[in-house]
Every structure is written in C-alpha cells, then in structure tokens.
Amino acid sequence: MAASCLAVAAPAKAEVWAAPAGCETFLTVQFRECRISNYYRCAAEPEGHVWRADFDVEGLRLLTLTDAETVPLRQIDPRGGTDYQLDAGSVGLPSQSSLQSERTSIVEYRMVDPAGLGEMSVGLRFRVTVPDRVPVTYSAVTIDGIELEEVAFNLTRGSVDGLVIQERSGTEYVQSDWRLVFSGPEQTTIPGNLSKHVQADRSPVDFIFPGEPKFSSTMPIEDCELLLSQADIANSKPTFPSDLEGMMP
C-alpha cells in the first residue's frame, strides 16, 4: 500500500481537503450529525479501492480504505493512534455484488490493530458479524438528486473469543454505480448496560461534485449546533465500532 495514500496532506483544521500526492478527490458528502467526508482514489492503489477522509468540527477524524466490493481494508484514527486492518484470516467478507444479485449478504470478518492500543502489546482484534442484511425496498431512495438503495442490517461486534461487545441495527444506503455505502439511521446497544442505548442518524444530506461550491470542504454544517450544545461533545473521541460506516463496510 503506497505510503503517499496515507499521508495527511492538509492541516487538521484546513477548510479545504487536499488529497495526498498521486490521489484525486472525486466526491464530497455532507452528513447529518456534523460530519463531512471526502472520497478519493490513488493511482498506486488497485482499481476499485477508495479512501474516505472524515471530518468533524475538530478536523480530520478518520481515514478509511475499502475495495471494489466495499470490504473494509483499513481504518486509521489519527487522534487515537489506532490503525485497524482487515485480518487476512477473515471469512465471509462483505460483497456488494452478492447484495445486488442475491438481495442478501452474510458477513463475518475481523479487524486488527497490529500495534495494539495504549499498554496492550498483542494487538486488538474485533469480530464483526452481520447475520441479516437485506434491502428494505426494491424502490430507489433519492437524496439530493442521487438515487440510492436503502438496506437494513443487524450487526454484532465482539471479541474473537465470542464475547458480544456491541449490537447495532438500522439502515444504510448503497450507490451501486459508485460502489459506495453511506450510513443511515441506526441504534446501538451494549449488552448488559441499559444506559448504553444510542440512536443516531448519519444519513447523507448533500452530495458535492468537482466544480461545485464546497467541494473538498472539511467543514461540516449539518446538526453541528445541536451536537455542540451537548456538554460532552468536546471530549468525545472516535472509536472503531461506531465510526466504521456501514457493514459493507
């Protein structure tokens, strides 16, 4: 994997995203819940690989790499210092092709941070299982003039020894021509902790293309005032399970 594709070419709080050398941004998306993402491709990457750079009000939040089947290959958290990568031993990888042809996708895979986190030295592994993922409707959903397909999912995140850490369910949006998946309304529950039940809606609002105003922007605008009014927003940090967009990925 080319190192240039991993470089953060723009300062964390720059208002315009500059893709790394050898890469080109092709889409910017404003999402609900105060997030904006820039999607870019790199000449050194295999065909179909797409990087996504996510920004919140504090700047760059996550870098995510997916392949043509929207398999999550890598997710880098510059703030937390983690670098999750697809475990080579994973089976049951996401497949957008099977979702489109068979109208369902059974997914089970693992992500690992080889460097570990904090004082851990053995690496962090997470097991993601999506036992049920089928289209909600065969009709297209239109957001900002773009036709998408709404897909339901039920997801379990756990350790490699089978301990359930988190359960998520909701919908996401597939744009098959772009080979991209966008987040939608969902709810997250941590088993055994009734206080950890969170509803969220990070649906796309505005699709911005090259030449249009705010293309390559890093400044989110949707729902930001509402989120900033919450007392703990300033201290929040992204985490792997809540920020891995969709489970294809």
Kinemage of the C-alpha trace (Angstrom):
@kinemage 1
@onewidth
@group {chain A} dominant
@subgroup {mainchain}
@vectorlist {calphas} color= white
{ca met a 1} P 0.000 0.000 0.000
{ca ala a 2} L 1.509 3.295 -1.061
{ca ala a 3} L 2.581 5.453 1.828
{ca ser a 4} L 1.524 8.574 -0.048
{ca cys a 5} L -2.094 7.486 0.153
{ca leu a 6} L -1.872 7.502 3.946
{ca ala a 7} L -0.376 10.946 4.286
{ca val a 8} L -2.490 13.751 5.683
{ca ala a 9} L -1.737 16.366 3.093
{ca ala a 10} L -3.749 19.146 4.688
{ca pro a 11} L -3.540 20.591 8.208
{ca ala a 12} L -6.123 19.161 10.585
{ca lys a 13} L -8.259 22.303 10.541
{ca ala a 14} L -7.757 23.405 6.946
{ca glu a 15} L -11.069 24.333 5.325
{ca val a 16} L -10.241 22.514 2.077
{ca trp a 17} L -9.093 18.909 1.856
{ca ala a 18} L -6.024 18.276 -0.302
{ca ala a 19} L -5.717 14.616 -1.225
{ca pro a 20} L -2.231 13.070 -0.892
{ca ala a 21} L 0.135 13.181 -3.866
{ca gly a 22} L -0.940 10.769 -6.574
{ca cys a 23} L -4.558 10.818 -5.391
{ca glu a 24} L -7.670 12.666 -6.565
{ca thr a 25} L -10.829 13.587 -4.683
{ca phe a 26} L -13.985 12.761 -6.633
{ca leu a 27} L -16.812 13.313 -4.127
{ca thr a 28} L -17.608 15.309 -1.005
{ca val a 29} L -20.627 14.426 1.168
{ca gln a 30} L -22.220 16.415 3.990
{ca phe a 31} L -23.809 14.070 6.533
{ca arg a 32} L -26.160 14.630 9.402
{ca glu a 33} L -24.707 14.757 12.926
{ca cys a 34} L -21.965 17.198 11.957
{ca arg a 35} L -19.748 15.177 9.666
{ca ile a 36} L -18.327 15.744 6.196
{ca ser a 37} L -16.394 13.191 4.147
{ca asn a 38} L -14.116 13.435 1.135
{ca tyr a 39} L -13.729 10.378 -1.095
{ca tyr a 40} L -10.555 9.938 -3.131
{ca arg a 41} L -8.730 7.418 -5.296
{ca cys a 42} L -4.981 6.890 -5.569
{ca ala a 43} L -3.132 5.832 -8.711
{ca ala a 44} L -0.936 3.456 -6.709
{ca glu a 45} L -3.926 1.553 -5.299
{ca pro a 46} L -5.649 -1.366 -7.071
{ca glu a 47} L -8.649 -0.467 -9.201
{ca gly a 48} L -11.798 -0.013 -7.140
{ca his a 49} L -10.024 0.995 -3.926
{ca val a 50} L -11.435 4.155 -2.371
{ca trp a 51} L -10.208 6.200 0.594
{ca arg a 52} L -12.607 8.238 2.714
{ca ala a 53} L -11.437 11.123 4.906
{ca asp a 54} L -13.974 12.015 7.629
{ca phe a 55} L -14.005 15.404 9.354
{ca asp a 56} L -15.874 16.846 12.318
{ca val a 57} L -15.627 20.322 13.855
{ca glu a 58} L -12.210 19.492 15.301
{ca gly a 59} L -10.690 18.425 11.982
{ca leu a 60} L -9.643 15.089 10.498
{ca arg a 61} L -11.337 12.235 12.311
{ca leu a 62} L -10.805 9.016 10.374
{ca leu a 63} L -9.244 7.643 7.196
{ca thr a 64} L -10.921 4.521 5.781
{ca leu a 65} L -9.960 2.346 2.814
{ca thr a 66} L -12.405 -0.002 1.048
{ca asp a 67} L -12.124 -2.118 -2.084
{ca ala a 68} L -14.467 -2.526 -5.053
{ca glu a 69} L -16.717 -4.854 -3.032
{ca thr a 70} L -16.726 -2.272 -0.199
{ca val a 71} L -14.702 -4.604 2.023
{ca pro a 72} L -13.110 -2.528 4.829
{ca leu a 73} L -9.361 -2.939 4.357
{ca arg a 74} L -8.060 -0.302 6.736
{ca gln a 75} L -9.229 2.385 9.155
{ca ile a 76} L -6.833 4.904 10.664
{ca asp a 77} L -7.705 7.093 13.650
{ca pro a 78} L -5.116 9.928 13.698
{ca arg a 79} L -6.312 11.133 17.114
{ca gly a 80} L -6.449 7.801 18.885
{ca gly a 81} L -3.348 6.424 17.178
{ca thr a 82} L -5.015 3.197 16.005
{ca asp a 83} L -4.621 1.596 12.594
{ca tyr a 84} L -7.139 -1.208 12.098
{ca gln a 85} L -6.524 -3.562 9.184
{ca leu a 86} L -8.506 -6.431 7.768
{ca asp a 87} L -7.375 -9.731 9.267
{ca ala a 88} L -6.066 -11.912 6.446
{ca gly a 89} L -7.839 -14.901 8.030
{ca ser a 90} L -11.286 -13.342 7.810
{ca val a 91} L -14.055 -15.258 6.075
{ca gly a 92} L -17.473 -14.122 4.914
{ca leu a 93} L -16.301 -10.736 3.660
{ca pro a 94} L -18.828 -8.090 2.584
{ca ser a 95} L -19.772 -8.235 -1.082
{ca gln a 96} L -21.747 -5.540 -2.815
{ca ser a 97} L -22.057 -7.792 -5.861
{ca ser a 98} L -23.800 -10.537 -3.861
{ca leu a 99} L -26.056 -7.979 -2.229
{ca gln a 100} L -27.147 -6.722 -5.628
{ca ser a 101} L -27.562 -10.162 -7.220
{ca glu a 102} L -28.830 -12.260 -4.300
{ca arg a 103} L -30.507 -9.439 -2.328
{ca thr a 104} L -28.734 -10.523 0.846
{ca ser a 105} L -25.251 -10.600 2.323
{ca ile a 106} L -23.983 -12.671 5.239
{ca val a 107} L -20.883 -11.060 6.688
{ca glu a 108} L -18.272 -12.071 9.242
{ca tyr a 109} L -14.799 -10.599 9.391
{ca arg a 110} L -12.103 -9.362 11.789
{ca met a 111} L -10.139 -6.120 12.034
{ca val a 112} L -6.833 -5.947 13.872
{ca asp a 113} L -4.553 -3.164 15.092
{ca pro a 114} L -1.106 -4.810 14.903
{ca ala a 115} L 0.496 -2.143 17.077
{ca gly a 116} L -2.030 -2.529 19.894
{ca leu a 117} L -3.505 0.348 21.872
{ca gly a 118} L -2.060 2.023 24.926
{ca glu a 119} L -0.259 -0.562 27.047
{ca met a 120} L -1.511 -3.539 25.089
{ca ser a 121} L 1.138 -5.316 23.054
{ca val a 122} L -0.699 -8.198 21.427
{ca gly a 123} L -2.820 -6.238 19.001
{ca leu a 124} L -6.533 -5.572 19.112
{ca arg a 125} L -8.921 -7.829 17.236
{ca phe a 126} L -12.608 -7.298 16.658
{ca arg a 127} L -15.034 -9.766 15.165
{ca val a 128} L -17.927 -8.306 13.193
{ca thr a 129} L -20.938 -10.414 12.288
{ca val a 130} L -23.863 -9.267 10.184
{ca pro a 131} L -26.299 -12.204 10.132
{ca asp a 132} L -29.104 -10.341 8.410
{ca arg a 133} L -28.676 -7.695 5.747
{ca val a 134} L -31.368 -7.375 3.096
{ca pro a 135} L -32.776 -4.488 1.061
{ca val a 136} L -35.633 -2.678 2.771
{ca thr a 137} L -37.256 -1.940 -0.558
{ca tyr a 138} L -36.537 -2.522 -4.221
{ca ser a 139} L -37.509 1.087 -4.915
{ca ala a 140} L -34.826 3.732 -5.098
{ca val a 141} L -34.464 6.326 -2.380
{ca thr a 142} L -33.474 9.767 -3.631
{ca ile a 143} L -31.291 12.083 -1.536
{ca asp a 144} L -30.104 15.369 -3.042
{ca gly a 145} L -30.977 14.062 -6.504
{ca ile a 146} L -28.924 10.878 -6.131
{ca glu a 147} L -30.674 7.508 -6.354
{ca leu a 148} L -29.725 5.114 -3.574
{ca glu a 149} L -30.978 1.773 -2.304
{ca glu a 150} L -31.919 1.531 1.350
{ca val a 151} L -30.553 -1.602 3.051
{ca ala a 152} L -31.303 -2.986 6.523
{ca phe a 153} L -28.635 -4.520 8.730
{ca asn a 154} L -28.253 -6.199 12.127
{ca leu a 155} L -24.695 -6.251 13.378
{ca thr a 156} L -22.887 -7.817 16.304
{ca arg a 157} L -19.402 -6.705 17.299
{ca gly a 158} L -17.456 -8.932 19.630
{ca ser a 159} L -14.080 -10.267 20.627
{ca val a 160} L -12.501 -13.190 18.799
{ca asp a 161} L -13.459 -15.491 21.690
{ca gly a 162} L -17.161 -14.786 21.134
{ca leu a 163} L -17.891 -12.137 23.784
{ca val a 164} L -20.535 -9.713 22.481
{ca ile a 165} L -19.375 -6.128 22.926
{ca gln a 166} L -21.897 -4.185 20.889
{ca glu a 167} L -25.055 -4.678 18.852
{ca arg a 168} L -26.173 -2.335 16.079
{ca ser a 169} L -29.175 -2.299 13.781
{ca gly a 170} L -30.555 0.148 11.271
{ca thr a 171} L -30.356 1.093 7.630
{ca glu a 172} L -27.694 2.293 5.237
{ca tyr a 173} L -27.672 3.482 1.648
{ca val a 174} L -25.974 1.788 -1.311
{ca gln a 175} L -24.954 3.555 -4.531
{ca ser a 176} L -24.074 0.585 -6.729
{ca asp a 177} L -22.632 2.569 -9.651
{ca trp a 178} L -20.137 4.266 -7.329
{ca arg a 179} L -19.525 1.104 -5.280
{ca leu a 180} L -20.090 3.126 -2.122
{ca val a 181} L -22.151 2.656 1.044
{ca phe a 182} L -23.422 5.567 3.162
{ca ser a 183} L -24.615 5.472 6.750
{ca gly a 184} L -28.247 5.971 7.783
{ca pro a 185} L -30.456 5.832 10.887
{ca glu a 186} L -29.386 3.197 13.408
{ca gln a 187} L -29.388 2.260 17.074
{ca thr a 188} L -26.550 0.865 19.166
{ca thr a 189} L -26.827 -1.219 22.329
{ca ile a 190} L -24.163 -2.579 24.673
{ca pro a 191} L -25.495 -5.852 26.151
{ca gly a 192} L -25.967 -5.754 29.910
{ca asn a 193} L -25.807 -1.960 30.064
{ca leu a 194} L -29.252 -0.424 29.617
{ca ser a 195} L -27.781 3.073 29.782
{ca lys a 196} L -25.769 2.393 26.633
{ca his a 197} L -28.549 2.592 24.089
{ca val a 198} L -27.868 5.243 21.471
{ca gln a 199} L -29.869 6.286 18.426
{ca ala a 200} L -28.114 8.065 15.599
{ca asp a 201} L -28.788 9.240 12.065
{ca arg a 202} L -25.718 9.987 9.988
{ca ser a 203} L -27.574 9.980 6.682
{ca pro a 204} L -26.108 11.876 3.720
{ca val a 205} L -27.653 15.275 3.044
{ca asp a 206} L -25.647 16.900 0.261
{ca phe a 207} L -23.566 15.260 -2.496
{ca ile a 208} L -20.961 17.681 -3.845
{ca phe a 209} L -19.000 17.101 -7.047
{ca pro a 210} L -15.888 18.672 -8.591
{ca gly a 211} L -16.527 22.247 -9.661
{ca glu a 212} L -19.420 22.753 -7.255
{ca pro a 213} L -19.249 25.118 -4.264
{ca lys a 214} L -17.904 23.471 -1.084
{ca phe a 215} L -16.294 20.596 -2.989
{ca ser a 216} L -13.349 19.259 -0.939
{ca ser a 217} L -14.566 21.183 2.105
{ca thr a 218} L -13.637 19.914 5.554
{ca met a 219} L -16.258 21.995 7.368
{ca pro a 220} L -19.383 20.059 8.441
{ca ile a 221} L -22.574 22.095 8.719
{ca glu a 222} L -25.448 19.675 9.378
{ca asp a 223} L -26.666 19.424 13.020
{ca cys a 224} L -23.416 20.894 14.365
{ca glu a 225} L -25.064 23.462 16.642
{ca leu a 226} L -27.229 20.754 18.192
{ca leu a 227} L -24.287 18.444 18.847
{ca leu a 228} L -22.074 21.204 20.179
{ca ser a 229} L -24.733 22.068 22.720
{ca gln a 230} L -24.145 18.704 24.393
{ca ala a 231} L -21.763 19.073 27.287
{ca asp a 232} L -19.526 16.144 26.416
{ca ile a 233} L -19.116 16.746 22.701
{ca ala a 234} L -15.765 18.499 23.108
{ca asn a 235} L -14.242 15.486 24.823
{ca ser a 236} L -15.667 12.812 22.560
{ca lys a 237} L -13.280 10.659 20.558
{ca pro a 238} L -14.000 8.401 17.604
{ca thr a 239} L -13.916 4.651 18.126
{ca phe a 240} L -13.687 1.795 15.684
{ca pro a 241} L -17.145 0.237 16.089
{ca ser a 242} L -19.232 3.416 15.992
{ca asp a 243} L -17.353 5.042 13.119
{ca leu a 244} L -16.899 2.184 10.704
{ca glu a 245} L -19.511 3.306 8.215
{ca gly a 246} L -21.899 0.570 7.212
{ca met a 247} L -21.021 -3.058 7.409
{ca met a 248} L -20.269 -3.337 3.749
{ca pro a 249} L -18.184 -1.969 5.491
